[in-house]
Amino acid sequence: QWDITTTRELYDWCFRDVRAQTLRVLLRPDYEPENDNRDPARLSEDAFDFARLERPARVLRAALDRCPGLTVRAELFAPPPWLAGRIARAGSKPDPVVAQELAEYLFAALRFLRQKGVAVSSLSPCFGHEGASEEGAAGVPNLGNRAALFRDAAAALEKLIAGDPALKGAPLQILPDGGSKPDRAADW
């Protein structure tokens, strides 16, 4: 839709004239086709393909240019398939390495957006908005384990951000769900 016109009138209308306050970007599951290096503390950026995040980043950048006070909220639509399988196999026992890998995936997306001039204000590492299936929400049979996965992923993500000069100190709130409570990971 954003490419239906060669002028920037659509951007102007949507973001300057309408005065949007918040934009949400969904982080897709296909940015990392396979695990980059089996070390969630060491990001291998060349293993990620953010081609499908290019257009949303461009739209977000145009929106921020027209509405500097705009807040950007990112939500994980789903984890990459190789990680979703590990989440499902973890079953009733949360796996800290899985949480760290999820954090690394989110961290890579945040870094990409920052490189494109987009600062994310809040992030929800939660997925599975489609609701619970017979196996449990998003393949995790116990919602307590699912909450532990998100809590641990948020804590690991905060550590990655703290060690990154480009993202360190960014006013990022990690939300426990798609709701409106801006709790930090420690408050889960």
VOMARMAR-682373 format. One record per residue (C-alpha): x, y, z; residue in three letters. Coordinates in steps of 0.05 Angstrom, whole numbers, plus 5000, padded with zeros to 4 digits. Example, Ala and Ser with C-alpha at 12.3 -4.5 7.8 and 13.67 -1.06 7.14 Angstrom:
BEGIN
524649105156Ala;527349795143Ser;
This chain:
BEGIN
500050005000Gln;505750485015Trp;508350434944Asp;501750614909Ile;504251314897Thr;511051594879Thr;509852214920Thr;510052244996Arg;502852495003Glu;500551835034Leu;506051875087Tyr;504252605100Asp;496852445108Trp;497851835153Cys;503252115198Phe;503352865196Arg;496053045183Asp;492852485224Val;498052555279Arg;498951825297Ala;501751705367Gln;503850975365Thr;505750495309Leu;506349755317Arg;511049315277Val;510548565277Leu;517148195278Leu;516447605231Arg;519146895242Pro;523446875179Asp;529247345192Tyr;533846775215Glu;532546145172Pro;537045725217Glu;540745835281Asn;546546305268Asp;551946005311Asn;549145625371Arg;551646175417Asp;545946635438Pro;550947125470Ala;554547235404Arg;550547515346Leu;552547335275Ser;549047885236Glu;550647565168Asp;546046975186Ala;539947435188Phe;535947665128Asp;531848275143Phe;529348395072Ala;522148315095Arg;523348845150Leu;526149355100Glu;519349635079Arg;516549685150Pro;523050025171Ala;522350525114Arg;515050665133Val;516950745206Leu;522751215188Arg;518051645145Ala;512951655202Ala;518351885252Leu;520652425204Asp;513652715202Arg;511752575274Cys;517952585318Pro;514152425383Gly;511451775354Leu;512651155394Thr;514450505359Val;512149845389Arg;514849185364Ala;511548515375Glu;514047825358Leu;509047505312Phe;512346815319Ala;519246545333Pro;523346265275Pro;521245545258Pro;527745235283Trp;526645575350Leu;519145425353Ala;520844685349Gly;525644745407Arg;520345125447Ile;515344565434Ala;520344015451Arg;522044365517Ala;515044175538Gly;513744245612Ser;520944445630Lys;523145135608Pro;529945135573Asp;534345745589Pro;538145665523Val;531545725485Val;529946365522Ala;536946635505Gln;536146455431Glu;529346805430Leu;532647415461Ala;538247405409Glu;533047385353Tyr;529447985381Leu;536048345393Phe;538048255320Ala;531448565297Ala;532149155345Leu;539249285320Arg;536949265248Phe;531349755262Leu;536150215299Arg;540950195240Gln;535150425197Lys;533851015244Gly;528050705281Val;528350695357Ala;523450195386Val;520050445449Ser;516849795473Ser;517549065455Leu;513248465469Ser;517147815463Pro;510647425469Cys;507547065411Phe;501746595400Gly;496247115398His;492146605360Glu;490246285427Gly;491445615458Ala;491044975418Ser;490344275446Glu;497844255456Glu;497744915492Gly;499045625470Ala;504645675419Ala;506644955432Gly;508145065506Val;503444605544Pro;503644985609Asn;502245735611Leu;506645795672Gly;512445525630Asn;510646005574Arg;510846595622Ala;517646345648Ala;520146315576Leu;518147035563Phe;520847265630Arg;527546925617Asp;527847185545Ala;526447895569Ala;531947845621Ala;536847575570Ala;534848125520Leu;536148665572Glu;543248385581Lys;544548395506Leu;541949105501Ile;546149335560Ala;552449075525Gly;551049405458Asp;553350125447Pro;547950265395Ala;542250035439Leu;544950145509Lys;540950655547Gly;535250635497Ala;528550765531Pro;525950065515Leu;520349765555Gln;519649015550Ile;512348835557Leu;510048175586Pro;504448115534Asp;500848505480Gly;497348905534Gly;498749595560Ser;502749465625Lys;509849715612Pro;513149265664Asp;520449105661Arg;522748375660Ala;524248395734Ala;516948545749Asp;514147915717Trp;
